[in-house]
Amino acid sequence: MNVAEFWKFLERSAEETTDPAQRLDWLAYRLSRVSLDHIVDFQLHLEAARRPIDTYAMWGAANQIMDGLCSGDAFWYFQPWLIGQGQHWWQHAAQNPDNLADLPAVRALTGSSPWEWADADWPHWEGLAYVAPRAHDHITGREDSLDEALDARGHRTYCDPEPIDQPWDSDSPAQIEQRLPRLARLFPRQHNVKP
């Protein structure tokens, strides 16, 4: 599976259903029908897509959307959600995290607080990280079989954010306004902002 096929496969799941759990079922079912090598490729492409968005800049943007509630785990789950929006939106946000303001799924969250969001609307999709392991284990009949296959390819898997840029104070109103002016207008902070 090449990178274009990865994106096509992921975007096809969104054409089938918008429900995150149903998309995972669709992906797991389809992945369990391809070769083990293709399942490994899917996971490698997913992890490669995380790298350009695993930044403090993006973390700050996610934190702004989530009203200061974006912990390390929340940011880790935010990344597959952004990838799940499709290649166009992923690239657009990777160019400038303030571009998240253009995403339809982000715009749908405006005007309400995170406490009012339905679980399916939250900008997180942890399950996407586990869909390939689920399919690989199903085919092989062994737990953690994908980890072994990734090791065999010399791949280092990481399981927490490892931002590749300089940190900044995403709770500082001045820095938020400078770095994320559009998101700051769409999601005015109510909590966890420094005076």
Backbone torsions as a table, in degrees:
resi	resn	phi	psi	omega
1	MET	NA	118.9	177.2
2	ASN	-87.6	177.3	-173.8
3	VAL	-66.4	-35.6	177.8
4	ALA	-64.4	-40.0	177.8
5	GLU	-67.0	-36.3	176.5
6	PHE	-58.1	-50.5	-178.0
7	TRP	-65.2	-40.6	179.6
8	LYS	-62.1	-43.3	-179.7
9	PHE	-62.4	-46.4	-179.5
10	LEU	-65.1	-43.7	-179.3
11	GLU	-69.8	-31.4	176.2
12	ARG	-62.0	-35.8	178.8
13	SER	-62.2	-34.5	178.6
14	ALA	-72.3	-26.8	175.8
15	GLU	-72.3	-29.5	-179.3
16	GLU	-74.8	-40.6	-178.3
17	THR	-162.7	151.4	176.4
18	THR	-97.5	-9.5	179.4
19	ASP	-72.1	122.6	-176.2
20	PRO	-57.4	-41.6	-179.3
21	ALA	-66.5	-40.4	179.2
22	GLN	-68.8	-34.9	175.7
23	ARG	-62.6	-41.7	178.6
24	LEU	-62.0	-42.8	178.2
25	ASP	-61.7	-43.1	179.3
26	TRP	-61.4	-47.3	-179.9
27	LEU	-62.8	-44.8	-179.6
28	ALA	-62.3	-42.2	179.7
29	TYR	-63.2	-48.3	-179.1
30	ARG	-65.4	-41.0	179.2
31	LEU	-65.3	-31.4	-179.9
32	SER	-73.1	-3.4	179.3
33	ARG	-105.3	2.7	179.3
34	VAL	-111.4	176.7	-178.2
35	SER	-69.6	158.0	176.5
36	LEU	-59.5	-37.6	178.1
37	ASP	-61.4	-38.7	179.2
38	HIS	-67.7	-34.2	177.4
39	ILE	-66.6	-42.1	176.8
40	VAL	-61.9	-43.9	177.9
41	ASP	-58.1	-43.4	179.7
42	PHE	-56.9	-46.8	-179.3
43	GLN	-65.4	-39.5	178.4
44	LEU	-63.6	-41.4	178.6
45	HIS	-67.1	-38.2	177.7
46	LEU	-61.9	-47.0	-179.4
47	GLU	-68.1	-34.9	176.9
48	ALA	-66.0	-34.8	179.6
49	ALA	-69.3	-22.5	176.7
50	ARG	-68.7	-36.0	-169.6
51	ARG	-55.2	-49.2	-177.1
52	PRO	-68.9	-16.7	-179.7
53	ILE	-108.2	2.8	177.5
54	ASP	-90.7	70.9	-175.8
55	THR	-131.4	157.7	173.6
56	TYR	-64.6	-32.6	177.8
57	ALA	-60.6	-46.2	179.6
58	MET	-70.4	-37.2	178.8
59	TRP	-61.0	-42.2	177.6
60	GLY	-62.9	-38.1	178.2
61	ALA	-65.6	-44.5	177.5
62	ALA	-62.5	-39.0	179.0
63	ASN	-63.1	-37.7	178.5
64	GLN	-65.5	-45.8	179.3
65	ILE	-60.4	-40.1	-175.7
66	MET	-89.7	16.1	176.0
67	ASP	57.0	41.5	176.2
68	GLY	81.2	13.4	-175.8
69	LEU	-104.7	18.1	-174.5
70	CYS	-93.5	89.6	175.5
71	SER	-72.6	179.7	175.5
72	GLY	-59.7	-44.1	178.0
73	ASP	-63.4	-44.1	-178.9
74	ALA	-61.6	-38.5	178.3
75	PHE	-69.5	-36.5	177.7
76	TRP	-61.5	-37.7	179.9
77	TYR	-81.0	-24.3	176.6
78	PHE	-66.2	-38.5	-176.2
79	GLN	-57.8	-50.8	178.1
80	PRO	-65.5	-28.9	176.0
81	TRP	-61.5	-46.2	179.9
82	LEU	-63.6	-42.6	176.7
83	ILE	-60.0	-39.8	179.8
84	GLY	-65.7	-13.9	176.9
85	GLN	-74.3	-11.1	178.6
86	GLY	108.0	162.1	-173.4
87	GLN	-62.0	-41.8	-178.6
88	HIS	-58.9	-51.5	-176.7
89	TRP	-70.7	-34.8	176.5
90	TRP	-61.1	-48.8	179.9
91	GLN	-63.7	-42.2	-178.5
92	HIS	-60.7	-44.5	179.2
93	ALA	-71.8	-36.1	179.8
94	ALA	-63.4	-31.6	178.8
95	GLN	-65.8	-37.3	-180.0
96	ASN	-160.7	113.9	-176.9
97	PRO	-55.9	-25.8	177.0
98	ASP	-66.3	-17.4	175.7
99	ASN	-66.9	-12.1	173.7
100	LEU	-55.9	-24.1	178.9
101	ALA	-60.4	-19.3	-179.6
102	ASP	-88.0	-17.7	-175.1
103	LEU	-67.9	128.6	178.5
104	PRO	-55.4	-39.0	-179.0
105	ALA	-67.4	-30.0	176.4
106	VAL	-76.3	-44.8	179.7
107	ARG	-59.9	-32.0	179.5
108	ALA	-65.2	-19.0	-178.5
109	LEU	-89.3	-11.9	-176.6
110	THR	-66.6	150.9	177.1
111	GLY	85.3	0.2	177.2
112	SER	-138.8	158.4	179.6
113	SER	-91.7	159.5	179.1
114	PRO	-54.3	-28.1	-179.5
115	TRP	-70.3	-15.6	179.9
116	GLU	-97.3	-10.1	-176.6
117	TRP	-72.9	139.7	170.8
118	ALA	-69.5	151.5	-178.6
119	ASP	-55.4	-39.5	-178.9
120	ALA	-67.9	-17.9	-179.3
121	ASP	-91.6	-16.9	-179.0
122	TRP	-58.4	140.2	177.9
123	PRO	-78.7	67.4	173.6
124	HIS	-150.9	147.5	179.1
125	TRP	-151.5	65.9	-177.9
126	GLU	-54.3	-39.5	-174.2
127	GLY	-59.0	-25.0	179.8
128	LEU	-61.1	-31.8	179.9
129	ALA	-68.4	-17.4	-175.0
130	TYR	-109.4	-1.5	-175.8
131	VAL	-69.0	-40.8	178.5
132	ALA	-68.2	-45.5	175.6
133	PRO	-57.3	-39.3	179.1
134	ARG	-60.7	-46.2	-179.9
135	ALA	-67.4	-41.3	-178.8
136	HIS	-63.7	-45.2	178.2
137	ASP	-62.8	-37.8	179.9
138	HIS	-61.9	-44.4	-178.1
139	ILE	-70.5	-44.2	-175.5
140	THR	-81.3	-22.0	-175.8
141	GLY	74.1	15.1	-180.0
142	ARG	-126.3	142.7	175.9
143	GLU	-76.2	146.8	177.3
144	ASP	61.1	24.5	-178.7
145	SER	-68.7	-30.5	178.4
146	LEU	-66.8	-38.5	177.4
147	ASP	-57.3	-42.1	178.5
148	GLU	-63.9	-41.1	-179.8
149	ALA	-67.0	-38.6	177.2
150	LEU	-66.4	-41.8	176.0
151	ASP	-58.6	-41.6	-179.1
152	ALA	-62.8	-27.8	177.0
153	ARG	-88.7	2.4	178.9
154	GLY	75.7	23.6	-177.8
155	HIS	-89.6	131.7	175.1
156	ARG	-94.2	115.1	177.9
157	THR	-89.7	136.4	173.6
158	TYR	-118.2	155.2	-171.9
159	CYS	-131.1	16.7	175.8
160	ASP	-145.1	158.6	176.8
161	PRO	-58.4	140.7	174.3
162	GLU	-135.1	69.5	-175.2
163	PRO	-53.1	143.9	-173.1
164	ILE	-106.4	7.1	-179.8
165	ASP	-122.9	-173.8	-177.9
166	GLN	-79.1	135.8	176.7
167	PRO	-67.7	156.2	175.3
168	TRP	-145.0	165.8	-175.9
169	ASP	-87.8	93.9	-176.5
170	SER	-77.4	5.8	173.0
171	ASP	-108.8	6.0	179.0
172	SER	-91.7	117.3	179.6
173	PRO	-54.2	-39.1	-179.3
174	ALA	-65.1	-44.2	-179.9
175	GLN	-70.2	-36.2	177.1
176	ILE	-60.7	-48.1	-178.5
177	GLU	-63.3	-37.2	179.8
178	GLN	-70.3	-44.7	-173.1
179	ARG	-88.8	-31.9	-171.7
180	LEU	-132.8	55.9	-174.1
181	PRO	-60.7	-39.1	-177.9
182	ARG	-71.0	-44.7	178.4
183	LEU	-66.0	-34.3	178.6
184	ALA	-62.5	-36.8	177.7
185	ARG	-72.3	-40.3	-178.8
186	LEU	-72.4	-34.1	-175.5
187	PHE	-128.6	72.0	178.0
188	PRO	-61.8	132.0	-175.4
189	ARG	-71.0	136.5	175.7
190	GLN	-108.8	-27.5	-174.6
191	HIS	-130.0	160.9	171.7
192	ASN	55.0	37.8	175.3
193	VAL	-112.0	136.4	178.9
194	LYS	-72.0	145.1	178.1
195	PRO	-67.6	NA	NA
